[in-house]
C-alpha cells in the first residue's frame, strides 16, 4: 500500500492541463465491443480504473494497441486502437474474468454492447467506491424492456437475448449516467426504435452518443433527456477524442483557492463544464475565462455568498445540468477556509460525506447533520488546518483530503492512495511541477 506525504502551506503557481475524462473513457472504451472494425480513442487518461478496463477487454480477446508511446506528451493523453474482431465469450464464465470485472465498477458497461452484438453477457457484482448503495436496477430494467432475460446468480448477473432485442419506449426510474449509457449501447442494433425518457444528459452520454453516430448508429435527441434510437444492423469503426475531465477541472479550482494560489487550467472544454465555475463562484472563488482556459487568481479571502433573502448558501448536487455529485467533496473542503457558512447537501450517496471526520481532526469546523448534509463554518484562513495522518476512502474524498493537506500547517500523510490513483493520473508529479511538496511513499 502506498501513501502521500505532503508538507502543506506552500502556494502553487503555473499551469496544469486536465486529463481525459475518466467517466467518459469507461463508457466509450466499452463501446468498442459493438464492432469488429478498428476504433481509435484519443486522450485516454493513465489511471487505474481505465487501465483495468483496457486489461479486461484484452482478456476478452479485444486487440489493444497503444499508438503514442512518448510519455513526455502526458498532457496530450494516450491514444489506443481497439479491434474487437476476436471476442472470446467463453472467458465470461472464468474465475479470472470474474475477479478482474469485480474490481471495477465500470465493468458493468460491457453488458450493453455484448448483449447487442452477441446476445449474451455475464458480469459479477461490480466494485468501485464505497460511497453508499449504488443499485443497478436501471441498467437491467432497461434491458428487460428490450427483451433480455436477466438472472442473478452466484454474486453476478447473466443477461441473455436468444431472440434478439427489440426497440421499446421506456421511462427510466432514475437518470442514471451509466444506466443510460448501457441501455443506449444495447439499443443501437435492436430491431425497431427505442425511446429513452429521463435519460441522463451528462457530457459523458453526449460524447458516447456522438461517437456511436459516427460508427453508424442513428441516435437523435443527443444532449437531451429524451433519446430516440433507430436500430441498425451493424456498426463500423471511428476515431473519438475524450473531453477534458471536468472533475479534475473542478478539483484544480478548489485546490487553487485552498492554497491561495495563482493557477491557470489549460484546455478545459468550457462549453461542457455546466455550473462548475458558478458554484465555486458562490463560495467566493473568482474564475476567469481566457479562451478555453480558466485562470484562478490568488486571493487572501474567499467570502461565501448568501441567497438574495439573506439566508445561508446551500450547495447541492443534482442530475446534469446541475452540479455534479463528484465535486461535492471538493466544494466542502474548500468551504472550510472560506469566510462565512454553507450547507453542503449530498443527495445521492449516503456515505460520501463520512470523510468529514478527518477534516475535523485537521481543525475544520463542520457539523455533520446527517449522512447527506453537513454545515461548514469557514475559517477564512485565520485558523489554518493542521497536518494529520489519514486514509483515502474513495477517489473524490481522497483528492479533497489531498487539497486540505496542501493547505495545512505541517506534514500530512494520506494512506490508501490507490483510491486516488484510480481517478487522477500521476497527480503527485503534476502537483510538484506547480511547487507542491508531495512525495509518494511505498
DRENNUTI-169955 format. One line per 5 residues: for each residue x, y negated, z of N, C-alpha, C. Coordinates in steps of 0.1 Angstrom, whole numbers, plus 5000, padded with zeros to 4 digits. Each point is the difference from the previous one (the first is absolute). Layout:
N
X:Y:Z:X:Y:Z:X:Y:Z | ...
END
This chain:
442
5008:5012:5000:4992:4988:5000:5009:4988:5000 | 4996:4989:4992:5008:4988:4999:4993:4989:5008 | 5008:4989:5002:4995:4988:5007:5006:4988:4994 | 4993:4989:5002:5006:4987:4996:5004:4993:5013 | 5012:4994:5000:5005:4992:5011:5000:4986:4995
4992:4991:5006:4998:4986:4995:5004:4990:5011 | 5009:4991:4996:5004:4989:5008:4992:4988:4996 | 4990:4996:5008:4990:4990:4995:5005:4986:5003 | 4992:4990:4995:5003:4986:5003:5007:4993:4988 | 5002:5007:4989:5007:4993:4989:4990:4996:4989
5002:4988:4995:4992:4996:4989:5005:5006:4987 | 4991:5003:4991:5003:5006:4987:5000:4989:4989 | 5006:5003:4989:5000:4990:4989:5003:5008:4987 | 4993:4996:4990:5003:5005:4987:4988:5005:4992 | 5002:5009:4992:4989:5005:4991:4998:5015:5002
4988:5005:4999:4998:5014:5000:4989:5004:4990 | 5001:5011:4994:4990:5004:4989:4993:5012:5005 | 4986:5000:5000:4993:5012:5005:5002:5012:4991 | 4999:5011:5005:5000:5013:4993:4988:5002:4992 | 4999:5010:4992:4988:5005:4993:4990:5004:5011
4987:4999:4997:4990:5002:5009:4999:5015:5004 | 5002:5003:5013:4999:5014:5004:4986:5006:4998 | 4990:4994:5004:4986:5005:4998:4996:5003:4986 | 5005:4991:4991:4997:5002:4986:5008:5012:4994 | 5013:5001:5005:5008:5010:4995:4994:5014:5003
4995:5002:5012:4994:5013:5004:4989:5004:4991 | 4992:4990:4994:4989:5003:4992:5005:5003:4985 | 5008:4991:4995:5003:5001:4985:5009:5011:4998 | 5009:5004:5010:5008:5012:4998:4992:5013:4999 | 4989:5000:5008:4991:5012:4999:4993:5000:4987
4998:4989:4994:4993:4999:4987:5008:5006:4988 | 5013:5002:5002:5007:5007:4989:4996:5014:4998 | 4993:5006:5010:4995:5014:4998:4989:5001:4990 | 4994:4988:4996:4989:5001:4991:5004:5002:4985 | 5013:5000:4997:5004:5001:4986:5013:5008:4999
5001:5008:4989:5013:5007:4997:5010:4991:4994 | 4997:4988:4996:5009:4991:4994:5008:4992:5010 | 5012:4994:4996:5008:4993:5009:4993:4987:5005 | 5002:4997:5013:4995:4988:5006:5012:4994:5007 | 5003:4987:4997:5011:4993:5006:4994:4990:5010
5005:5000:5012:4996:4991:5011:5012:4992:5005 | 4999:4987:4999:5011:4991:5004:4997:4993:5013 | 5011:4995:5006:5000:4993:5013:4995:5009:5011 | 5005:5013:5000:4996:5009:5010:5009:4998:5013 | 4994:4998:5012:5008:4998:5012:5007:5012:5004
5012:4999:5006:5008:5011:5006:4996:5001:5014 | 4989:5006:5003:4995:5002:5014:4996:5015:5002 | 4999:5004:5012:4998:5014:5003:4987:5005:4995 | 4989:4993:5001:4987:5005:4996:5000:5002:4985 | 5005:4991:4992:5000:5001:4986:5010:5011:4995
5011:5001:5006:5010:5011:4997:4994:5013:5003 | 4993:5002:5011:4993:5012:5003:4990:5004:4990 | 4992:4990:4995:4990:5003:4990:5006:5005:4987 | 5011:4993:4996:5007:5004:4988:5006:5014:5001 | 5005:5003:5012:5005:5014:5002:4988:5010:5000
4988:4996:5005:4989:5009:4999:4996:5003:4986 | 4999:4989:4992:4997:5002:4985:5010:5009:4993 | 5013:4998:5004:5010:5009:4994:4998:5014:5004 | 4996:5002:5012:4998:5014:5005:4988:5006:4992 | 4990:4992:4996:4989:5005:4992:5004:5003:4986
5012:4996:4996:5004:5003:4986:5001:4987:4991 | 4997:4988:5006:5002:4988:4992:5014:4997:4998 | 5004:4997:4987:5014:4996:4997:5002:4986:5004 | 5010:4997:5008:5002:4987:5005:5014:4996:4996 | 5001:4988:4994:5014:4995:4995:5001:4985:5004
5011:4997:5008:5003:4987:5004:5006:4993:4988 | 4995:4988:4996:5004:4993:4988:5011:4990:5003 | 5000:4993:5011:5010:4991:5003:5007:5004:5013 | 5013:5002:5000:5007:5005:5012:5009:4990:5006 | 5000:4988:4996:5009:4990:5005:4994:4995:5013
5005:5004:5012:4995:4996:5013:5002:4985:5003 | 5008:4993:4992:5002:4986:5002:4988:4992:4995 | 4991:5006:4992:4988:4994:4996:4988:5003:5009 | 5003:5000:5013:4990:5003:5009:4987:4992:4999 | 5002:4986:4998:4989:4991:4999:4991:5003:4988
5006:5007:4990:4992:5003:4988:4992:5013:5001 | 5002:5007:5011:4993:5013:5002:5005:5011:4991 | 4996:5012:5003:5004:5012:4992:4989:5003:4990 | 5005:5006:4989:4990:5004:4990:5002:5015:4998 | 4988:5007:4998:5000:5014:4999:4991:5004:4988
5004:5011:4993:4991:5006:4990:4995:5013:5006 | 4987:5002:4999:4993:5012:5005:4994:5007:4988 | 5001:5013:5000:4994:5008:4989:4993:5012:5006 | 4987:5001:5001:4992:5011:5006:4996:5009:4989 | 5009:5006:4993:4996:5010:4989:5003:5014:5005
5004:5002:5012:5002:5014:5005:4996:5002:5014 | 4989:4994:5004:4995:5001:5014:4997:5015:5003 | 5005:5004:5012:4998:5014:5004:4990:5000:5012 | 4988:5003:4997:4989:5000:5010:5002:5011:5011 | 5008:5010:4997:5002:5011:5010:5007:4995:5013
5008:4989:4999:5007:4995:5012:4990:4994:5009 | 4988:4996:4996:4990:4994:5009:4997:5009:5012 | 5002:5013:4999:4997:5009:5011:5012:5003:5009 | 5012:4994:4996:5012:5003:5007:5001:4992:5013 | 5008:5006:5010:5002:4994:5012:5008:4987:4998
5010:5000:4991:5008:4989:4998:4992:4988:4994 | 4991:5002:4991:4991:4989:4995:4992:4995:5012 | 4995:5008:5008:4991:4996:5011:5009:4991:5010 | 5012:5004:5002:5008:4993:5010:5004:4986:4994 | 5004:5000:4987:5003:4987:4994:4988:4991:4999
4988:5005:4996:4989:4991:4999:4994:4996:5013 | 5001:5008:5010:4995:4996:5014:5008:4989:5006 | 5013:4998:4995:5008:4990:5006:4997:4986:4994 | 4991:4999:4991:4998:4988:4992:4985:4997:4998 | 4995:4989:5005:4986:4998:4998:4996:4998:4985
5010:4994:4992:4997:4998:4986:4998:5012:4992 | 5003:5012:5006:4998:5012:4993:4986:5003:4996 | 4990:4994:5008:4986:5002:4997:4997:4996:4986 | 5007:4990:4994:4997:4995:4987:5004:5009:4988 | 5006:5011:5003:5002:5010:4989:4988:5007:4997
4990:5000:5009:4988:5008:4998:4992:4995:4988 | 4998:4987:4998:4992:4995:4989:5005:5004:4987 | 5013:4997:4997:5006:5003:4987:5001:5015:4997 | 5003:5008:5011:5000:5015:4998:4986:5005:4997 | 4990:4995:5006:4987:5004:4998:4995:4997:4986
5004:4987:4996:4996:4996:4986:5006:5008:4989 | 5013:5003:5002:5007:5007:4989:5000:5015:5001 | 5000:5005:5012:5001:5015:5002:4988:5006:5007 | 4990:4992:5004:4988:5004:5007:5003:5007:5013 | 5011:4998:5006:5003:5006:5013:5011:4992:5007
4999:4999:5013:5010:4993:5008:4999:5006:5014 | 5012:5001:5007:5001:5004:5014:5009:4990:5006 | 4996:4995:5012:5008:4991:5008:4998:5002:5015 | 5010:5000:5008:4999:5001:5014:4995:4987:5006 | 4996:5000:5013:4996:4988:5007:5012:4991:5000
5000:4988:4993:5012:4992:4999:5004:4993:5012 | 5013:4997:5001:5005:4992:5011:4999:4985:4999 | 5010:4993:5004:5000:4985:4999:5000:4994:5014 | 4997:4987:5000:5001:4992:5013:4989:5005:5009 | 5003:5000:5013:4991:5003:5011:4994:4987:5005
4991:4995:4992:4994:4987:5004:4985:5001:5002 | 4995:5012:5002:4986:5003:5002:4995:5010:4990 | 4987:5003:5001:4994:5009:4991:4999:4995:4985 | 5005:5008:4991:5000:4996:4986:4993:5011:4992 | 4987:5000:5000:4993:5010:4994:5001:5001:4985
4998:5011:4994:5001:5002:4986:4986:5003:4993 | 4990:4998:5008:4986:5003:4994:4998:4993:4987 | 5004:4987:4999:4997:4993:4988:5006:5007:4987 | 5012:5005:5001:5006:5007:4989:4992:5011:4996 | 4996:5009:5009:4994:5013:4997:4985:4998:4997
4993:4991:5006:4986:4998:4996:4999:4995:4986 | 5010:4991:4996:5000:4996:4986:5003:5011:4990 | 5009:5009:5004:5003:5011:4991:4988:5010:4999 | 4994:5002:5011:4988:5008:5000:4989:4995:4991 | 4999:4986:5000:4990:4994:4991:5003:5003:4986
5013:5001:4996:5004:5003:4987:4998:5015:4996 | 4997:5008:5010:4998:5015:4997:5010:5009:5006 | 5009:4995:5008:5011:5008:5006:4994:5007:5013 | 5006:5011:5003:4997:5008:5012:5012:4998:5010 | 4997:4995:5012:5011:4997:5009:4998:5010:5012
5011:5007:5003:5001:5009:5011:5011:4996:5010 | 4997:5000:5012:5010:4997:5011:5005:5014:5005 | 5013:5003:4999:5004:5012:5005:5015:4999:5005 | 5003:5007:5011:5014:5000:5005:5006:4987:5001 | 4993:4990:5005:5006:4987:5002:5002:4992:4987
4994:5004:4989:5001:4993:4988:4987:5000:4991 | 5001:4996:4988:4989:4999:4991:5002:5007:4987 | 4991:5007:4995:5000:5006:4987:4989:4994:4992 | 5003:4994:4989:4990:4993:4992:5000:5007:4986 | 4988:5004:4995:5000:5007:4987:4988:4994:4992
5001:5001:4987:4989:4996:4991:5000:5010:4988 | 4996:5012:5002:5001:5010:4989:4993:4996:4987 | 4989:4993:5001:4992:4995:4989:5004:4986:4995 | 5011:4995:5006:5004:4986:4996:4992:4990:5008 | 5004:4987:4999:4994:4989:5007:4991:4993:4991
4989:4994:5005:4990:4993:4993:4998:4986:5006 | 5001:4990:4992:4998:4986:5006:4987:4998:5007 | 5000:4992:5010:4988:4997:5008:5001:4986:5006 | 4988:4995:5004:5000:4987:5007:5003:5004:5015 | 5008:4992:5007:5002:5002:5014:5002:4987:5007
4996:5000:5012:5002:4988:5009:5009:5005:5012 | 5012:4995:5000:5010:5005:5010:4995:4995:5014 | 5002:5009:5010:4996:4997:5013:5009:4990:5007 | 5012:4998:4995:5009:4989:5004:5009:4997:4988 | 5005:4988:5000:5009:4995:4989:5014:5005:5002
5002:5013:5000:5013:5006:5003:5009:4998:4987 | 5012:4995:5003:5009:4997:4989:5005:5014:4994 | 5005:5009:5008:5005:5012:4995:4988:5009:4995 | 4988:4999:5007:4989:5007:4995:4995:4996:4987 | 5000:4987:4997:4996:4994:4987:5010:5005:4990
5013:4999:5003:5011:5005:4990:4998:5014:4997 | 4998:5009:5010:4998:5014:4997:4988:5003:4991 | 4989:4994:5003:4988:5002:4993:5001:4995:4985 | 5007:4988:4999:5002:4995:4986:5009:5010:4992 | 5010:5005:5006:5009:5010:4993:4992:5013:4996
4991:5004:5009:4992:5012:4998:4990:4997:4988 | 4996:4988:4999:4989:4996:4991:5004:4998:4985 | 5013:4997:4998:5004:4994:4987:4998:5011:4989 | 5000:5013:5003:4998:5010:4990:4988:5008:5002 | 4991:4995:5009:4987:5006:5002:4990:4998:4989
4991:5009:4997:4990:4998:4990:4991:4989:5003 | 4997:4991:4991:4990:4990:5002:5006:4988:5007 | 4991:4992:5007:5004:4987:5006:4999:5001:5015 | 5010:4995:5007:5000:4999:5015:4999:4985:5003 | 4991:4997:5010:4999:4987:5005:5003:5001:5015
5010:4992:5004:5004:5000:5015:4996:4986:5005 | 4991:5000:5009:4996:4988:5008:5007:4999:5013 | 5003:4988:5005:5007:4998:5012:5014:5005:4999 | 5006:4999:4988:5013:5004:4997:5010:4990:5007 | 5011:5005:5005:5010:4991:5005:5006:4992:4988
5003:4988:5002:5005:4991:4989:5014:4994:5003 | 5007:5007:5009:5014:4995:5003:5009:5000:4988 | 5010:4992:5000:5009:5000:4988:5005:5014:4996 | 5002:5009:5010:5005:5013:4997:4990:5007:4991 | 4987:4999:5002:4990:5007:4992:4999:4993:4986
5001:4987:5001:5001:4992:4987:5011:5005:4991 | 5012:5001:5006:5012:5005:4992:4998:5014:4995 | 4995:5009:5009:4997:5014:4995:4991:5000:4989 | 4989:4993:5000:4990:5000:4989:5006:4995:4988 | 5007:4989:5000:5007:4995:4988:5010:5010:4994
5007:5007:5009:5009:5010:4995:4993:5011:4993 | 4989:5005:5006:4992:5011:4994:4994:4995:4987 | 4996:4988:4999:4995:4995:4987:5010:5000:4989 | 5013:4996:5004:5011:5001:4990:5002:5014:4996 | 4997:5010:5009:5002:5014:4996:4988:5006:4992
4990:4991:4998:4989:5005:4991:4987:5001:5008 | 4999:4998:5013:4988:5000:5007:4991:4988:4996 | 4987:5001:5004:4991:4990:4996:4993:4996:5013 | 5006:4990:5007:4996:4995:5013:4996:4986:4998 | 4988:4996:5004:4996:4986:5000:4996:4995:5014
5000:4987:5002:4998:4995:5013:5012:4999:5009 | 5012:5002:4993:5012:5000:5008:5002:4987:5008 | 5003:5002:5013:5001:4988:5009:4988:4997:5007 | 4989:5006:4997:4987:4998:5007:4997:5012:5009 | 4989:4999:5007:4996:5012:5009:4990:5009:4992
4998:4998:4987:4992:5009:4992:5009:5005:4988 | 5004:5012:5000:5008:5006:4989:4991:5009:4992 | 5001:4999:4987:4993:5009:4990:5011:5007:4992 | 4999:5013:5000:5011:5009:4994:4993:5009:4990 | 5003:4998:4988:4996:5009:4989:5010:5011:4998
4996:5012:5002:5010:5011:4999:5006:5002:4987 | 5013:5003:4999:5007:5003:4987:5005:5014:5001 | 5004:5006:4989:5005:5014:5000:5014:5001:5005 | 5009:4990:4997:5014:5001:5004:5006:4986:5002 | 5011:5000:5007:5007:4987:5002:5014:5002:4995
5006:4989:4996:5014:5000:4995:5009:4993:5010 | 5013:4999:4996:5010:4993:5008:4999:4985:5000 | 5008:4993:5008:5000:4986:5000:5012:4995:5008 | 5002:4987:5001:5010:4994:5009:4993:4991:5009 | 5003:5001:5013:4993:4992:5010:5010:4994:5010
4998:4987:5003:5009:4994:5010:4992:4996:5013 | 5005:5004:5011:4994:4997:5013:5000:4986:5003 | 4990:4995:5007:5000:4986:5005:5010:4999:5012 | 5004:4988:5003:5007:4998:5013:4991:5004:5012 | 5006:5005:5010:4993:5005:5012:4995:4988:5008
4987:4998:5000:4994:4988:5007:5002:5002:5015 | 5001:5012:5005:5002:5002:5015:5014:4996:5003 | 5010:5002:4992:5013:4995:5002:5000:4985:5000 | 4993:4994:4990:4999:4985:4999:4995:4995:5013 | 4989:5005:5005:4994:4995:5013:5010:5002:5012
5007:5012:5000:5010:5002:5010:5011:4990:5000 | 5004:4996:4988:5011:4991:4999:4996:4986:5004 | 4987:4996:4997:4995:4987:5005:5000:5000:5015 | 4995:5011:5006:5000:5000:5015:5014:5000:5006 | 5009:5007:4994:5014:5001:5005:5006:4986:4999
4998:4992:4989:5005:4987:5000:4995:4991:5011 | 4987:5001:5003:4994:4992:5010:5006:5004:5014 | 5000:5013:5003:5005:5004:5013:5014:4996:5003 | 5008:5000:4990:5015:4997:5001:5003:4985:4997 | 4989:4993:4997:5001:4985:4997:5010:4998:4989
4999:5008:4989:5010:5000:4989:4994:4994:4988 | 5010:4995:4991:4997:4996:4986:5001:5013:4992 | 4989:5004:4993:5001:5012:4992:4992:4998:4987 | 5006:5005:4989:4994:5000:4987:4997:5014:4997 | 4987:5003:4997:4996:5014:4996:4998:4999:4985
5008:5008:4992:5000:4999:4986:4990:5009:4993 | 4994:4996:4989:4992:5008:4991:4990:5008:5008 | 4990:4993:5006:4991:5007:5009:4987:5004:4994 | 4997:4996:4987:4987:5003:4994:4989:4993:5007 | 5001:4987:5000:4991:4991:5008:4986:5003:4997
4996:5003:4987:4986:5002:4997:4994:5012:5006 | 5008:5009:5006:4995:5012:5007:5002:5000:5015 | 5003:4988:5006:5002:4999:5014:4987:4998:5008 | 4989:4996:4993:4988:4997:5007:5001:4990:5011 | 4995:5003:5012:5000:4991:5011:5012:4999:5009
5010:5008:4996:5012:5002:5009:5006:4986:5003 | 5004:4991:4990:5006:4988:5004:4990:4991:5009 | 4987:5000:4997:4991:4992:5007:4999:5005:5015 | 5000:5013:5002:4998:5005:5014:5012:4996:5008 | 5012:5001:4994:5012:4996:5008:5000:4984:5002
4994:4993:4990:4998:4986:5001:4991:4997:5013 | 4990:5008:5003:4992:4998:5012:5008:5001:5012 | 5011:5007:5000:5009:5001:5011:5010:4989:5001 | 4999:4990:4990:5009:4989:5000:5012:5001:4992 | 5001:5011:4992:5012:5002:4992:4998:4994:4986
5009:4991:4996:5000:4994:4987:5005:5010:4990 | 4993:5002:4989:5005:5009:4989:4999:4992:4987 | 5011:4996:4994:5000:4992:4988:5001:5009:4988 | 4992:4998:4990:5001:5007:4987:5010:4993:4991 | 5009:5008:4994:5010:4994:4991:5000:5010:4988
4991:4998:4990:4999:5009:4989:4994:5013:5006 | 5008:5011:4998:4995:5013:5005:5008:5003:5013 | 5007:4990:5006:5007:5002:5012:4992:4993:5012 | 5003:5005:5012:4994:4993:5012:5012:4995:5008 | 4999:4988:5006:5010:4995:5008:4994:4997:5014
5006:5005:5011:4996:4998:5013:5010:4991:5007 | 4997:4987:5003:5010:4991:5006:5001:5003:5015 | 5012:4997:5005:5002:5001:5014:4993:4990:5008 | 4993:5003:5011:4993:4991:5008:5002:5004:5015 | 5001:4990:5008:5002:5002:5015:4987:5005:5006
4989:4996:4994:4987:5004:5006:4990:5004:4990 | 4992:5010:5003:4989:5004:4991:4987:5000:5008 | 4991:4991:4997:4988:4999:5008:4988:5007:4994 | 4994:5008:5007:4988:5008:4996:4988:4991:4998 | 4994:5000:4989:4988:4992:4997:4988:5005:5009
4990:4991:5001:4987:5004:5005:4990:4999:4990 | 4989:5007:5002:4988:4999:4991:4995:4985:5000 | 4991:4997:4991:4995:4986:4999:4993:4996:5012 | 4993:5009:5007:4993:4997:5012:5009:5000:5013 | 5013:5002:4998:5009:5000:5011:5002:5013:5007
4993:5011:4995:5002:5013:5006:5013:5006:4997 | 5004:5010:5007:5013:5007:4999:5000:5007:4986 | 5012:4999:4994:5002:5007:4987:4999:5015:5001 | 4994:5006:4990:4998:5015:4999:5007:5005:4987 | 5009:5009:5001:5006:5006:4989:4996:5014:4999
4993:5004:4990:4995:5014:4999:5003:5005:4986 | 5000:5014:4999:5002:5006:4987:4986:5003:4994 | 5001:5002:4987:4987:5003:4992:5004:5006:4987 | 4991:5007:4993:5002:5005:4987:5004:4989:4991 | 5008:5003:4990:5004:4990:4990:4988:4993:4993
5000:4987:4999:5011:4991:5001:5003:4994:5014 | 4995:5007:5011:5003:4996:5013:5015:5002:5004 | 5003:4997:5012:5014:5002:5005:5003:5014:5002 | 5011:5005:4994:5003:5014:5000:5003:5005:5014 | 4995:5012:5004:5003:5005:5014:5015:5003:5002
5007:5002:4990:5015:5003:5002:5008:4988:5005 | 4994:4988:5000:5007:4989:5005:4995:4995:5013 | 4990:5007:5006:4995:4995:5013:5011:5001:5011 | 5008:5010:4999:5011:5002:5010:5010:4988:4999 | 5003:4996:4987:5009:4989:4998:4994:4987:5005
4987:4997:4997:4994:4988:5005:5000:4999:5015 | 4998:5012:5006:4999:5000:5015:5014:4996:5006 | 5011:5006:4995:5013:4997:5006:5004:4986:4997 | 4996:4994:4988:5003:4986:4998:4993:4991:5009 | 4988:5003:5003:4992:4992:5009:5006:4999:5014
5008:5009:5004:5006:5000:5014:5009:4988:5002 | 5005:4994:4989:5009:4989:5001:4995:4987:4993 | 4987:5000:4997:4993:4988:4995:4995:4992:5012 | 4995:4988:4997:4994:4992:5010:4985:5001:4999 | 4994:5005:5011:4985:5002:5000:4997:5015:5002
4987:5003:4999:4995:5013:5002:4992:5005:4988 | 5000:5013:4998:4993:5006:4989:4995:5014:5004 | 4988:5004:4995:4994:5013:5002:5004:5008:4988 | 5007:5011:5002:5004:5009:4989:4990:5011:5000 | 4992:5002:4989:4990:5011:5000:5003:5010:4989
5005:5011:5004:5003:5011:4990:4988:5009:5000 | 4992:5000:4989:4987:5006:4999:5001:5015:4996 | 5010:5004:4993:5000:5013:4993:5005:5011:5009 | 5011:4999:5006:5007:5011:5007:5001:4997:5015 | 4996:5010:5008:4999:4998:5014:5013:5001:5008
5011:5004:4993:5012:5001:5007:5011:4991:4995 | 4997:4991:4991:5010:4992:4993:5006:4989:5010 | 4992:4996:5010:5005:4989:5009:5007:5006:5012 | 5001:5013:5001:5006:5005:5012:5015:4997:5002 | 5006:4994:4990:5014:4997:5001:5002:4987:5008
4989:4993:5004:5002:4987:5007:5006:5002:5014 | 5000:5012:5006:5006:5001:5013:5015:4998:4999 | 5006:5003:4988:5014:4997:4998:5003:4985:4999 | 4991:4993:4994:5002:4985:4999:4998:4994:5014 | 4991:5006:5008:4998:4995:5014:5013:5002:5008
5006:5012:4998:5013:5002:5007:5010:4990:4996 | 4999:4994:4987:5010:4990:4996:4997:4986:5005 | 4988:4999:5007:4996:4987:5005:4989:4993:4993 | 4994:5007:4990:4989:4994:4993:4987:4999:5009 | 4992:4990:4998:4988:4999:5008:4988:5004:4991
4996:5013:5002:4990:5006:4992:4990:5007:5009 | 4987:4998:4998:4990:5008:5007:4993:5010:4990 | 5002:5013:5002:4994:5009:4992:4986:5002:5005 | 4990:4995:4992:4986:5000:5005:4994:5013:4999 | 5003:5007:4989:4995:5014:4997:5009:5005:4989
4997:5012:4995:5009:5006:4990:5001:4992:4987 | 4990:4991:4998:4999:4992:4987:5004:4986:5001 | 5000:4994:5013:5002:4986:5001:5011:4996:5010 | 5007:4990:4997:5011:4995:5009:5000:4985:5000 | 5000:4994:5011:5002:4985:5001:5014:4997:5003
5006:4991:4991:5014:4996:5001:5001:4986:5004 | 5007:4997:5011:5003:4986:5005:5014:4997:4995 | 5001:4991:4991:5014:4998:4994:5009:4993:5010 | 5013:5003:4999:5010:4994:5009:5007:4988:4994 | 4997:4997:4987:5006:4988:4993:5015:5000:5001
5007:5011:5001:5014:5001:5000:5006:4994:5013 | 4992:4996:5009:5005:4994:5013:5005:5011:5009 | 4994:5012:4999:5004:5012:5007:5002:5011:4990 | 5013:5002:4997:5003:5010:4989:4998:5014:5005 | 4997:5009:4991:4999:5014:5003:5014:5005:5004
5000:5011:5008:5013:5006:5004:5002:5013:4994 | 5012:5004:4997:5003:5012:4994:4997:5012:5009 | 4994:5011:4995:4998:5012:5007:5002:5012:4991 | 4999:5012:5006:5000:5012:4992:4986:5005:4997 | 4997:5003:4988:4986:5004:4997:5001:5010:4988
4988:5005:4996:4999:5010:4990:4989:4996:4990 | 5003:5002:4987:4991:4997:4990:4989:5010:4998 | 4987:4996:5003:4989:5010:4999:4995:5002:4986 | 5001:4990:4991:4995:5002:4986:5008:4990:4992 | 4997:5000:4987:5008:4991:4991:4999:4985:5003
4987:4996:5001:4998:4985:5001:5003:4995:5014 | 4996:5008:5011:5004:4996:5013:5015:5000:5002 | 5007:5010:4993:5014:5000:5001:5007:4988:4995 | 4995:4995:4988:5005:4987:4995:4997:4988:5008 | 4988:5000:5006:4996:4990:5010:5009:4999:5011
5004:5012:5006:5010:5000:5011:5013:4996:4995 | 5004:5003:4988:5013:4996:4994:5000:4985:5000 | 4989:4994:4995:4999:4985:4999:5001:4994:5014 | 4994:5006:5010:5000:4995:5014:5015:5001:5005 | 5007:5010:4997:5014:5002:5004:5009:4990:4994
4998:4996:4987:5008:4991:4994:4999:4986:5006 | 4988:4997:5007:4998:4987:5006:5004:5000:5015 | 5002:5012:5006:5001:5001:5014:5015:4996:5005 | 5000:4996:5013:5013:4999:5006:5006:5014:5004 | 5013:5001:4997:5006:5013:5004:4999:5011:4989
5003:5012:5004:5001:5011:4991:4988:5009:5002 | 4994:5004:4989:4988:5009:5000:5005:5013:4992 | 4994:5011:5004:5002:5012:4993:4987:5006:4996 | 4998:5003:4987:4987:5006:4996:5003:5015:4995 | 4994:5009:5007:5001:5014:4996:4990:5004:4990
5001:5012:4995:4991:5006:4990:4998:4991:4988 | 5011:4995:4995:4999:4990:4989:4998:5008:4987 | 4999:5013:5000:4995:5007:4988:4987:4996:4996 | 4992:4995:5010:4986:4995:4996:5002:4987:4992 | 5009:4991:5003:5002:4988:4993:5006:5003:4986
5009:5010:4999:5006:5004:4987:4989:5006:4991 | 4989:5004:5005:4989:5006:4991:4994:4989:4992 | 5001:4987:5004:4994:4989:4992:5008:4989:4996 | 5013:4998:5005:5008:4989:4997:5014:5005:4996 | 5004:4997:4988:5012:5005:4995:5013:4992:5005
5009:5008:5005:5013:4994:5004:4998:4987:5008 | 4991:5000:5009:4996:4987:5006:5012:4994:5008 | 5008:5009:5007:5011:4995:5007:5010:4993:4991 | 5003:5006:4989:5010:4994:4990:4995:4986:4995 | 4987:5000:4997:4994:4987:4994:5000:4989:5011
4997:5004:5012:5000:4990:5011:5014:4995:5003 | 5009:5008:5000:5014:4996:5003:5005:4990:4989 | 4995:5001:4988:5003:4990:4989:4995:4987:5003 | 4990:4999:5009:4994:4987:5004:5006:4995:5013 | 5009:5007:5006:5006:4996:5012:4995:5007:5013
4992:5010:4999:4995:5007:5012:5011:5009:5005 | 5000:5002:5014:5009:5009:5007:4992:5013:5002 | 5001:5009:4991:4993:5012:5001:5009:5012:4995 | 5001:5010:5008:5008:5012:4997:4992:5013:5002 | 5002:5009:4991:4994:5013:5000:5009:5009:5008
4994:5007:5011:5007:5009:5008:4994:5014:4999 | 5008:5009:4997:4996:5014:4999:4999:5007:5014
END
